């Protein structure tokens, strides 16, 4: 044994070949934490001191190679100054360069995921062999940083600058065949042959059949691009990536600049350029929030995993109500391998649901996610029916009929009578109380909410709603099924609007008040889109549907009359009831705040509509100019305050879950981290002061809670990770 650590061992065989094995004893996956990097430094020193070695294989004893650096350390590290961050990077560069410079050929055997620092470690060796099921990538730009351990230097020299930009700026995970085609790896083999293939590559290099010194020279030297080629590659890429990334995500463009600046330099100088840019990005708010987002996502997934462990597996599901929503749910279940019955009382609705599912499968075939044969096979997982005949074999049923409590109550009671004793019943309601719907059932403990967001195949969030009598088994089974469907479930308690819609409607309330005071809704949309929302509030209302928004607003007004009393009610005035009155329901009717025309692909495109502008003037008190800052404050403060109330009321279990629900459910700007992280970034004291100023003019919707005032006084935060610098 050459070296023995807690995460790394280095052993020598009888043929003068060393194997460095990554296998963190205390963890399910390998990460390059600061402790593991320390062990790697010691292991490399031991290798350099060992006499007579003729080769090295780097491998993993886990299911994955290395999933990256330990992201839980990032906030603590990044709160330090840029100098300290650069010092850390230079230390790792020194370790990785020492591997690259070992006096014998080196090979990495890649299994499972090799991401971020794991990919960068693999790039230090002369050759790489990859399991056919493995994936390789540098996803750092998704965290607001860039590859900082040599990825921006070595990858372009291996696969070309244009290919490296695609991998790094896109943050993609790349399959083995793609990695081989690009030249990132030298061979792809079945998993069981990985070690044998790695040894074969090494032995060929030892015999001189493969020139490992030529590989090293290539990675240490400037890129082989002349000035014109550089301009073509880098300037073209900047324009394309800027359009894709948008103005709020600087890391992808910065990564291209780093590759460009380092193109004419040797290894060490290019690495210094990389380290300087990494340190600068690590200090940005965007990086802080995206790292927080990753940590929140992990916390939400762990919470879902704990529920799912308690659940009986859902082997057969059913959806009540076909049509677009039912077809979307059926597609999602079938596409992930869970057979599903799709029941309706009308054959035409069944046909519509099947058509929707076929359309979604066909799109996946177009994108090469499924073959035609796989599509045909998965479609057989959807079984249409007009009766409850086979419901006795079903483990879980999702009711997705019209949003009407009487209709839902009747359908749920019918379904319950047809189900086996242990089956779970769930309602895909967006507003109706689960406790109220449970009154129609004889087994309310086996009933909960399962609120999908539209369109089902795109939106990652599922709210699992616990009613007053819902049992743990029902929640666990529904969470498990949502995970099987590839969704992110978040468990919430019952209240009007549940979590996401309850938080969203004060945002719409802020919008309605702005319009009533004479703000131009088109300008409000533009300001909020620049703020980072995928669409402004007027456009979002058109997509949601004005009638849907009116109904939900009535539910909120009834549930929270003190602050949301003015949000709903056909007689309550305001712009949304006016739109409904004039049958401007949004995209579904072809006109709302905007008019809609189909593009060449049949997708609705918004255009300005003079009729809508004239209509809105009827509810406005003349015209008034608001600054960008005023619009943002009036839109964001009520939304953030309602998120605070949901946390304080126990509707949601943690700040992480509240923030992730908004990002996954309604497209809250990810680079801002969520509503509660937004308050953290501003500081509770400053946020409360802003809210108080608005509340004096606009009333209870803007009034801070007592709990938030106490946080402001004591300097507390919702997220207790390291403070941003």
N, C-alpha and C positions, 0 to 999 in steps of 0.2 A: 504493500500500500504506500503510495507516494504522499497522499494527503487524505485526511478524514475530517470532515466538518459536519455540521448539523444539516446542511442543505446540499453540500457538494462533497463528492469523493473522487479521488484520482487513483486508479489502479494500473499496474503495469503487468503485461502478460509476458510469456516466455519468448516472444518474438520481438521484443523491444518496442512494442506499441502501447501507449497509454490511453486509457479511456476516462474522460471526465464526465461524471454522471451527475445530473441535477435531479435531486429528489428530496425536497424539503420535508423533513420528518413530521413536522407539526401542522402541515397544511395540505389541503386536497389538491392544490395546483402549485406550480412553481411560479414565483414572481421574483424579480430582481429588486428586492428590498435593499435598504442600506446595509443591513446585516449580511445578506447574501452576497452583495457586491464586495463587502469586506472579505468574505470567505473566498470569493473568486480571485481577489488580489493575492491572497495567501496561496491558493492552489496554483496560480500562474508562476509565482515565485518558486514554488516547489518543483514545478515542471522545468523551469529554467536551470534549477540547481541539479536536476537529475542527469547523470551522465549516461551516454550510450543510447538515448531514445532516438527512434527513427520515425515516429509518427504519433499523431493524436486524433482520437475520435471524440467529439463532443455529443452527448446524448442525454436523454431524459428517461427516468423510470416512471414518470407519471403518464396519464392518458394524453396530456398535452406537453409540448416542449417547454415553452415559457410564455405565459400570457401577457407579459410586459413588466414594467416597473410596478412597485407597490403604490397605487394611486392614493391610498389612505395617508401616505406620508407627504403628499404634494402640498397641501395647504400650509403645513408646518414649515416645510422647506422654502416654499415660495414667498412666505412672509418676510424672509430675510432679504438682505440687500442683493442687488445684481452681482456684486463682487463674490459673495458667498455662493450664489448659484453657479457662477462661472467656475469657481474653484472646484465645486462638486463635479461639474461636467468634465473639467480638465483631468480630474483624478480618474474618472471612468474611461476617458479617452486614453489615458496612459495604460490602463489595464487592458483595454481592447487592442490597442496598438501592440502591446507586448505579446498578445496571442497571435496577432497577424504576423509578427516578426520572429516567432519561434524558429529555431534552426532545423526544422523538419516539416514535411507536409502535414496539413491538417484538414479534417473533414467534419462536417456537422450532419448528424442524422436527425431529420425533422419529422416529428410525429405530432398529430393533433394540431393545436394552435401554436403558431410562433409569431407573436405580435409585439409591436413596439420594441422595447429593449431586447426581447427574445429574438426578434428578427435581426436587430442590429448586432447582437452577439453572433448569430449565425453568419452574418456578412463578413465577420473578421476572419473566418477560416478560408482556406484556399478553395475548397469544394463543398457542395451541399447535395445531399440526397434526401428525397422527400417521400413520405408515405402518400399513396394516392388519395387518401382521405384527409390529408392535412391542409391547413391554410396558412398563408404567409402574408404579413402586411404591416404597415406603419400607420396606425390610426390616430397619431398624436394631434393632428389638426382638429379633430373632433373635440379635443379638450382645450382648444385655444392656444396650443403650443405647436412645436414642430419636432421632428426627430432630433434629439440632442446628443445621442451617443454614437454619432458617425453615420447615421442613416442618410442624411442629406449629402454626404460625401461619397460613401461607398456605393450606394445603390445606383446613382447616375453613371458611375464608371463601369458598373457591371451590366446594366440593361439599357443604357442610353438615357440622355437627359429627358427626352420626350416621354418615354415610358415611366421613368422615375417620378416625373411631375404628376402623371396620371395617378400613380399609386399614392404618393405622399399628399398631394393637394386634395385628392378624393378621400383619403383615409380608408381605402378599401381593404377588405380581406380577400385574398386572391387564392383560388383553388390551384391544385398541384399542376394541372395541365397548362394553365395560364402562366404559372411561375416558370415552368420548363420552356414554354414557347418564348418567353421574354429573355431567358438566360439567367434568371435569378437562382435557379438550381441546375444541377448537372444531370440528374437522373430522377425519375419517379418510379416507384416500385410498390407492390402490395405491402401492407404493414408488416406482415410476418417475415418479409425479406429485407426489411430496412437495415438491420445491423449487418447482415451479410453483404448487402450492396455498398454500405459505407466502407466496410473493410476492403472490398474489391477496389473501390476508387482509391483508397489510401495505398494499397499495395501497388496499383498501377503507377501512382505518383512516385512511390519509393523506387520502382524499377526504371523510372525515367520515361515511361510511356506518356505520362501527363506532366506538363511543365508548370509546376506550382509557383516557381519563381516568376514566370511571365504573368501569372495572375496577380501576384503581389505588386509587381511593377505597375501594372495597369491601375490597381486600386490606390497606389501611392502618388500617381502622377496626375498632371492636369488632364481635363477632359479633351478628347480628340475632336474638337470643333473649331473651325475657323471663325472669324468675326461675323461673316455673313450668316453662317449656320447658327451661330449663337443668337444673333438678332432674330432670325426666323423662329427658332425654337422658343425662346424665352418671351419675346414680345407677343407672339401669337397666343402662347399659353396664358400670359397675364390677362389679356382681354377676355378670353374664354372663362377662366377661373373666376375673375372678378364678377362676371355676369352670373355665374352659378352660386358663388358664395355670398354675394351681397355685401353691403357696406359695413355690416355689424360683425363680420367674422374675418379679422385681419390675418389669421395664421396661414391659410392656404397661399395667399399672395406673398407673404413674407417668406414662406418656404421656397417659392420659385426664385425670389431675390437672392436667398442664401445659396441656392444651387448655382445661380448665375454668377454671383460674386466669387464663388469658390471654384468656378469652372477652370480658370487659368492658373490655379494655385496647386501646390503640392498638398499632401495629406494634412500635415500639421497646420498649415496656414488656413486651409479650407475648414478644418475643424474649429479653429479659433473664430472664424466668421460665424459658423453654425452656433457655437456656444454663446456668442454675444447676442445674437438674435433670439435664441431660446430664452436667455435671461431677461431680455426686454419684454417678450411676450408673457413670460411667467408672472410678471408684475401687473398685468392688465386686469381690469374688472371682468372682462370677457372670459379670460382663463379661469379666474377665481370662481365665477358662476358656473362655467361648464364642468369644471372639476367637481364642484358641489352637486351639480346635476347628476354626474356619474355616480357619486356616492349615495345620493338620494335614490337613484334608480336601483342600486344594489340593495339598499335597505328595504325598498318596496318589494323587490323580488324575493328577498329573504323572508319577509313577512308572509308573502304568498306561499312560499315553500313550506313554511311551518303549518299553515292551514292545509295545504295539499297532502302533507304527510299523514294527516289524520283521516283522510277521505277514502271511501271505497272508490275504486276506479269507475269512471263513466265509460262503459263499453258501447252503449246504445243510447242515443239521444232522440229527441223529437222537438219540432217547432210547430206551434199552433198559429196559423195565419201565414199564408204564402205571400205573394206579392213581392215588392222590392225588398222590404226589410226581411221577411221570412226567407226569401231566396238568398239574400246576403248571409244570413245566419247559417242556412243549410250549406252554402258554398264553403264558408269558413270552417265548419265542422268537418265536412267531407274532405276538403283539401288537406286537412291535417290528420286524416285517417280515422275519424270517429264516425261510424255510420249514423244516419239521421233520418227519421220519418218527417215528412213535411205535410201537415194536415190543413185542409181548409174545407169550407162547406160548398165552395163553388169550384167547378172544374176550370173556369177561366182564370181564377186566382192561382190555382196550381200551375197552369200553363205559364202564367206570368212569372211565378217563382222559379220554375225550371229554366225559363228563358234567361232570367237574371243570372242564375248559377252558371248556365252554359256560356253566357257572355263573359263572365269573370274568369272562367277556366280558359276560354279562348284567348283572352288577353295574356294569361300566364304562358300559354303556348307561344304566342307572338314574342314574348320576352325571353323565351327559352328556359323558363323556370320548370315547365312540364313538357314532356313529349306528348304527341297526339294519343299514344297508347296509354300513358299515365292519366291524361285527361279523361279518356273513355272509362278507364278503370275507376277513377275517383267519382265520376258521375254516377256510377252504380251504387255508391254509398248513400245517395239521396233517393229515398223511396217515397213517392207521392201517395197520398191516401185521402179518401173522403170520409173515413170512419175511424173510430177508436179501437178497431179490432185487435191490433197488435200492440197496444199501449201497455199491456200487462208485462211486456218484456223490456220496457224502457227504464233506464236508470235515472234520467233527468229530462224534464220537459221545459222548454222555454216558450212562454205565451207571448205572442207578438201581434195581437189583434189591435183594433182601433183604440185610441187613447180615450176611452170612455169607461168610467167606473162600473156602470151597470152591465155593459157588454163584457168587460173583462171579468167581473164577478161571476157572471153566468158561465162563461167559457171555462174559467178556472175550476168551478164546482163540477162541471161535466167531466173535465179531464181528471180531476182527483178521483172521481168514482171509477174511472177506467184503469187507474194505475195500480201497480203492486204496492204492498204495504211499506216497502223501504224506499220507494222512488221519491225523488225531489221535484218540486214544482217551483218554477221561477217565472217572474213577470218582467218582460222588457218594457217597463213603464219609465217615462222620463219625469213624471210629476206626481202620479197618484200614490198616496200613502200605502206602503206595504202593510202596515198595521190595519188600515181600513180594508184593504182587499182580503186580508186574512180572515175577516169576519164571515166570509162566504164559505169557509173551509172547515172540515172536521179535523184535519191534522195541520194546524197552523205552524207547528214546530218544524214541519218539513217544507215550509214555503219561505221564499225570500225574493228580493229583487235582483235582476240581472240586466242592468241597463247598458245596452250597446250604444255607441255613437255612430252617426251616419256620415259617410258610408262605412258599413261594417268592415269591409275588407281592408280599408285604409287606416281607420282610427284604432290606435293600439289599446285605448282604455276600455275597461269594463268596470262599472260600479256594481259591487255586490252589496245589496242593501239588507241590513238586518232589521226586521220588524220587532215589535215588542215581544212576540211569542216565538220568533224564529230560533231554532235550536242550532247548536254548534255543528252538528252533522250536515245540516242543510247548507250552512255557510261554507264548510270545508269542501263539500262535493261541488258546489258552484264555483268556488275558487279553482279547484282542480280542473274542472271542465274548461273554464276560461283559459287557463294555462295550456291545456291540451290544444286549444284553438289558436295558440300563438299570441294571446292577448296578455295585457298587464292588468290583473284584477286589483282593485283597491276596495277594502271592506269599509263601509260607512254605515252609520246609524240612520234610521228613518227620520225624515223631517220634510217639509215642503221643498221640493226641488232637489232633495238629497244634497250632494256636495257641489258638483260642478254647476248645475243650473242655478242653485241658490246663490253661488258666488257670481255667476255671469249676469244675473238680472239687475243687480245694482249698477253694473257697468252700462247696461242698456238704459237704466234710469238716469244715469249721468248724461248719456247721449240725448235722451228725450228732453231733459231740462235745457241742455245747450241749444237744441233746435228751437225749443219754445222761446228762448231768449234771443233768437235771431242769428245763431251761428249757421253758416253754410255747411250742410251735411257733407258735401263733397270735400270741403277743406278739412273737416273733422276726420274723414276717412284717410285723406292723404297724410295728415299729422300722425295718426295712430299707426299707419303702415310704415312711415319713417321711423316711428318708435320701435317697430319690430313685429307688429301683429301681421299675420298672413293676409288679413283683409280688415278694412275699417269696419266700424259698427253698423253703418247703413248697409254696406254690402253684405255683412254677416247676417243681418236681419233678413235680407232678401234670400240668402241661401237657407237659413233656418225655416223661413216661411212666416209671413206676418200673422196668419191665423194661429199657427203653433205658438208664436211668441206671445200673442194676446192671451191665449188660453193659459200658458205658463205664468204670465204676469198676473192673471187673476188668482192662480193658486198661491203665488207669492204674496199678493196683496191680502188674501185671506189669512195666510199663515203669519205674516209679519206686518200687521196693519200700521204699526207705529212709524216704520221707516219705508215700507214698500207699498203703502196704501194707494199711492198714486200711480203705480206701475201697471195696473191692470184694470179691467172693467170697461165694457163697451161704452158706458156713459161717463167714464172718467176723464174724457178729453185726451189730448195728446196725439202725437203723430202716428203711433201704431194703430190705434182704433180707427183713425181717419183713413189710413191706407186700406184696412180691411173693409171699411164701409164702401170704398170706391173699387173694391175687388182687385186691388193691387197687392197680391199676396207674395210677390217676389218671383224668383226664378220659375216656380211651379206654374205661375199664370202668365209668365213672359214679361211682367212689369211689376215694379215695386218702387224703391227709391231710384232705381235705374230701369231702363228697358233692356231686354235681352234678345240677342240675335245669335243664331247658330253659326259657328265657324265651319271650316271645311271638314273637320272631324266630327261635327254634330254636337260640339260642346257649347254651352251658352256663354256668350261674351257680353259684358255689360257696356251699355252706351248711355250717355246722358239723355234725359228725357224732360223736355220743357213742361210737360203736363205735371210731372212729379214736383218740379221746382215750384210751380204755381200752387199746387196743393199744399205743400209744406208751408208756404207763406201764410196760409189760412190759420195756422196754429202759432205762428211766430209773432213776437212783439216787435215788429219792425226788423231791421237788419242790424247786427252788432258784430264788430270785429273782436276776436279773442286771440291772444298770443298763443304760440305753440305750447308754451309752458302752462298757460291757464287751461288749455284743452286737455293736455296730458294729466294735469292734477285733477280736473273734474271728472275725467274718465277713470283714472286709476285708483284714486283714494277710496271711493265706495266699494270697488272690487276687492281691494286689499283688506279693507275693514271687515268685509263679510267673510273673507278667508280667516281672519283673526277670530271672528265670532264662532265660526264652525269648529275651530280648534278648541276654543274655550268651552263651547257647548258639548264637546265630546262627540260631535258628528264624525270627525276624522281623528285617527289615533295619534298622528304625529305631523310635525311641520313638513317633513320629507314627503309624506303621502299627500298632504294638501297641495304642495307645489308641483309634484309629479302629475297629479290628477289634472291640474290646469294646463300643464304643458302637453300631456297626452290627449286631453279631452277637448280643449278649445284652442290649442295652438298658441298659448301664452309664449312670448318670445323666449326661446331657450337660453339665449345668451344673457338674459336677465335673471335666470335661475328660478323664477316662480314668484308669487305674490308676497310670500313671507320673507324670502331672500331679498326682494325688492325693498321691503321695509328695513331689513338689516343693513342694506347698502346705504340707504338714506340716513339711517340711524333713527331709532324709535322716537327720540326727542324731537327731531326735525319733522318727522312724519306727523306726530301728534300736533305740533304747532300748525302745520299746513292744514290738517284736517279740521282743527278748531276754527281756523280763519274761514274755511269754506262752510262749516256747519252754521256759523253765525248768520250767513246769508241763505243757505240752502236747506238747512234743517237736519233731522235725525239721521238721514242716510249717510251723512258725513261726520257723525259724532263718534269720537274714539270710545272704546270700552274702558271700564275702570282697570281691567287687567293690563291693557296696553299703556295706560297712563303710568301704572306702577313700573312696567318695563322701562318706560322712558325715564322715570325718576332714578331707577337703579342701574341704568345702562345695560340692561340685559338684551339678549338676541334670541331669535327663534332657532337659529342653527348654531350649534355650539362648536363648530369646527373653528380653525384658526381665523383670527380677524384679518381682513384684507389690509394690506399696508396702505 
